[in-house]
Amino acid sequence: MTEQTNKTTADLATQRGALPLRNLQLLGIAGPEENRRALLRTAGGQTRLVHVGDSLRQGTIVAIGEDRIILNGGMGQRTLTLPDAPKAAA
């Protein structure tokens, strides 16, 4: 089985300045509801595939939804959402 990249993610991946590079960013989500995985880009430029329960410097992944993840860490809960779709040229 192959999984295709979400169109929004694919479009943003080829645009300069679409993602703030100094923050943890959610790039994509894949898999069925009971076994979702999320692709993250760290502030250091690394990509990580994570599951619920995985720990990062920013906290532990407590939930992965269709368009967001929730981390629980020392500063409380934090939600990361998929980037907005790029605006169409007029």
Backbone as CSV, one residue per row, in Angstrom:
resi,resn,N_x,N_y,N_z,CA_x,CA_y,CA_z,C_x,C_y,C_z
1,MET,0.836,-1.172,0.000,0.000,0.000,0.000,0.885,1.241,0.000
2,THR,0.572,2.202,-0.825,1.314,3.455,-0.844,0.410,4.579,-0.379
3,GLU,1.012,5.559,0.243,0.264,6.724,0.699,0.746,7.925,-0.089
4,GLN,-0.186,8.732,-0.571,0.179,9.909,-1.335,0.239,11.126,-0.428
5,THR,1.099,12.057,-0.792,1.230,13.288,-0.034,-0.015,14.145,-0.211
6,ASN,-0.516,14.654,0.894,-1.629,15.595,0.889,-1.281,16.772,-0.024
7,LYS,-2.216,17.206,-0.874,-1.955,18.278,-1.844,-1.448,19.549,-1.168
8,THR,-2.045,19.927,-0.045,-1.612,21.125,0.664,-0.151,21.000,1.069
9,THR,0.219,19.860,1.627,1.601,19.643,2.052,2.537,19.670,0.856
10,ALA,2.153,19.024,-0.227,2.985,19.006,-1.425,3.180,20.414,-1.979
11,ASP,2.112,21.212,-2.009,2.215,22.578,-2.511,3.134,23.423,-1.622
12,LEU,2.966,23.297,-0.305,3.778,24.094,0.612,5.241,23.656,0.608
13,ALA,5.487,22.396,0.331,6.855,21.882,0.349,7.717,22.502,-0.735
14,THR,7.106,23.110,-1.727,7.866,23.688,-2.828,7.835,25.213,-2.828
15,GLN,7.324,25.822,-1.758,7.260,27.277,-1.675,8.254,27.792,-0.648
16,ARG,9.005,28.817,-1.018,9.936,29.431,-0.071,9.157,30.225,0.978
17,GLY,9.569,30.089,2.230,8.979,30.883,3.305,7.611,30.427,3.758
18,ALA,7.130,29.279,3.306,5.787,28.821,3.675,5.723,28.353,5.120
19,LEU,6.825,27.825,5.645,6.859,27.340,7.022,7.937,28.079,7.808
20,PRO,7.601,28.521,9.019,8.647,29.102,9.865,9.670,28.017,10.195
21,LEU,10.921,28.235,9.893,11.925,27.195,10.029,12.506,27.078,11.429
22,ARG,12.200,27.986,12.313,12.777,27.940,13.661,11.835,27.309,14.682
23,ASN,10.727,26.747,14.235,9.754,26.138,15.132,9.452,24.708,14.697
24,LEU,8.945,23.924,15.629,8.447,22.599,15.300,7.230,22.753,14.396
25,GLN,7.195,22.036,13.277,6.111,22.161,12.310,5.508,20.802,11.995
26,LEU,4.204,20.769,11.878,3.497,19.577,11.431,3.452,19.611,9.911
27,LEU,4.028,18.598,9.269,4.078,18.546,7.808,2.981,17.688,7.204
28,GLY,2.584,16.628,7.901,1.577,15.738,7.342,1.115,14.707,8.349
29,ILE,-0.020,14.091,8.044,-0.600,13.038,8.876,-1.028,11.915,7.952
30,ALA,-0.754,10.682,8.370,-1.085,9.530,7.538,-1.599,8.394,8.413
31,GLY,-2.318,7.491,7.784,-2.766,6.290,8.464,-4.211,6.358,8.908
32,PRO,-4.755,5.195,9.248,-6.135,5.144,9.719,-6.251,5.730,11.129
33,GLU,-7.456,6.076,11.516,-7.688,6.730,12.808,-7.042,5.983,13.973
34,GLU,-7.093,4.665,13.955,-6.571,3.895,15.082,-5.044,3.740,15.060
35,ASN,-4.385,4.196,13.989,-2.929,4.064,13.902,-2.323,5.228,13.113
36,ARG,-2.720,6.443,13.460,-2.201,7.604,12.738,-0.757,7.880,13.116
37,ARG,-0.051,8.434,12.141,1.315,8.878,12.321,1.399,10.318,11.817
38,ALA,2.329,11.060,12.373,2.508,12.444,11.954,3.956,12.662,11.549
39,LEU,4.146,13.464,10.518,5.474,13.837,10.062,5.747,15.258,10.543
40,LEU,6.813,15.409,11.308,7.168,16.706,11.880,8.519,17.160,11.345
41,ARG,8.703,18.467,11.292,10.006,19.061,10.973,10.443,19.811,12.215
42,THR,11.605,19.437,12.735,12.114,20.089,13.942,12.751,21.431,13.592
43,ALA,12.972,22.241,14.620,13.621,23.534,14.413,15.028,23.349,13.851
44,GLY,15.627,22.185,14.102,16.958,21.897,13.587,16.964,21.386,12.159
45,GLY,15.779,21.247,11.554,15.699,20.832,10.163,15.518,19.339,9.939
46,GLN,15.450,18.560,11.003,15.245,17.127,10.862,13.755,16.826,10.708
47,THR,13.447,15.730,10.038,12.060,15.275,9.982,11.940,14.031,10.844
48,ARG,10.794,13.914,11.504,10.538,12.767,12.378,9.129,12.260,12.134
49,LEU,9.004,10.956,12.059,7.704,10.299,11.978,7.359,9.876,13.396
50,VAL,6.224,10.360,13.913,5.871,10.100,15.312,4.502,9.443,15.430
51,HIS,4.323,8.751,16.552,3.065,8.100,16.911,2.614,8.652,18.264
52,VAL,1.379,8.413,18.647,0.906,8.777,19.979,1.805,8.079,21.000
53,GLY,2.243,8.825,22.004,3.113,8.294,23.042,4.578,8.634,22.849
54,ASP,4.973,9.047,21.633,6.364,9.415,21.393,6.684,10.728,22.108
55,SER,7.918,10.838,22.589,8.358,12.040,23.295,9.298,12.859,22.426
56,LEU,9.108,14.159,22.494,9.969,15.138,21.827,10.449,16.111,22.891
57,ARG,11.381,16.961,22.551,11.827,17.998,23.475,10.661,18.894,23.893
58,GLN,9.705,19.105,22.991,8.570,19.994,23.255,7.439,19.320,24.026
59,GLY,7.493,18.004,24.194,6.447,17.302,24.925,6.178,15.929,24.339
60,THR,5.176,15.270,24.889,4.776,13.939,24.452,3.555,14.054,23.548
61,ILE,3.540,13.297,22.448,2.402,13.283,21.532,1.258,12.552,22.245
62,VAL,0.159,13.270,22.533,-0.965,12.647,23.233,-2.134,12.350,22.307
63,ALA,-2.172,12.991,21.132,-3.246,12.729,20.174,-2.812,13.157,18.782
64,ILE,-3.292,12.402,17.785,-3.082,12.765,16.383,-4.449,12.720,15.716
65,GLY,-4.914,13.868,15.239,-6.204,13.957,14.557,-6.014,13.996,13.054
66,GLU,-7.066,14.352,12.351,-7.000,14.419,10.886,-6.120,15.561,10.397
67,ASP,-6.062,16.654,11.162,-5.312,17.825,10.708,-4.481,18.469,11.807
68,ARG,-4.282,17.744,12.926,-3.551,18.340,14.042,-2.978,17.268,14.961
69,ILE,-1.986,17.687,15.748,-1.483,16.835,16.821,-1.539,17.640,18.108
70,ILE,-1.583,16.934,19.223,-1.563,17.579,20.528,-0.378,17.023,21.299
71,LEU,0.434,17.951,21.813,1.591,17.600,22.638,1.299,18.042,24.066
72,ASN,1.767,17.277,25.032,1.634,17.631,26.435,3.029,17.701,27.019
73,GLY,3.412,18.884,27.507,4.761,19.053,28.025,4.786,19.934,29.250
74,GLY,5.978,20.385,29.609,6.173,21.209,30.789,5.407,22.518,30.770
75,MET,5.092,23.009,29.583,4.351,24.272,29.453,2.862,24.033,29.213
76,GLY,2.376,22.823,29.450,0.971,22.502,29.222,0.758,21.889,27.849
77,GLN,-0.485,21.919,27.405,-0.802,21.342,26.098,-0.526,22.332,24.980
78,ARG,-0.093,21.777,23.868,0.186,22.577,22.673,-0.388,21.839,21.480
79,THR,-1.038,22.556,20.577,-1.615,21.960,19.375,-0.868,22.481,18.160
80,LEU,-0.479,21.554,17.289,0.106,21.909,15.998,-0.872,21.494,14.919
81,THR,-1.147,22.378,13.981,-2.062,22.058,12.895,-1.313,22.063,11.569
82,LEU,-1.908,21.405,10.594,-1.329,21.424,9.251,-1.334,22.857,8.727
83,PRO,-0.358,23.204,7.921,-0.321,24.554,7.344,-1.557,24.821,6.514
84,ASP,-1.949,26.094,6.447,-3.062,26.489,5.586,-2.698,26.262,4.137
85,ALA,-3.704,26.024,3.322,-3.487,25.872,1.882,-2.984,27.196,1.312
86,PRO,-2.098,27.143,0.327,-1.611,28.379,-0.279,-2.755,29.094,-0.995
87,LYS,-2.662,30.412,-1.003,-3.679,31.239,-1.665,-3.494,31.156,-3.184
88,ALA,-4.593,31.024,-3.890,-4.538,30.964,-5.361,-4.212,32.350,-5.902
89,ALA,-3.418,32.378,-6.944,-3.081,33.651,-7.590,-4.307,34.224,-8.277
90,ALA,-4.510,35.523,-8.132,-5.685,36.173,-8.733,-5.440,36.546,-10.161
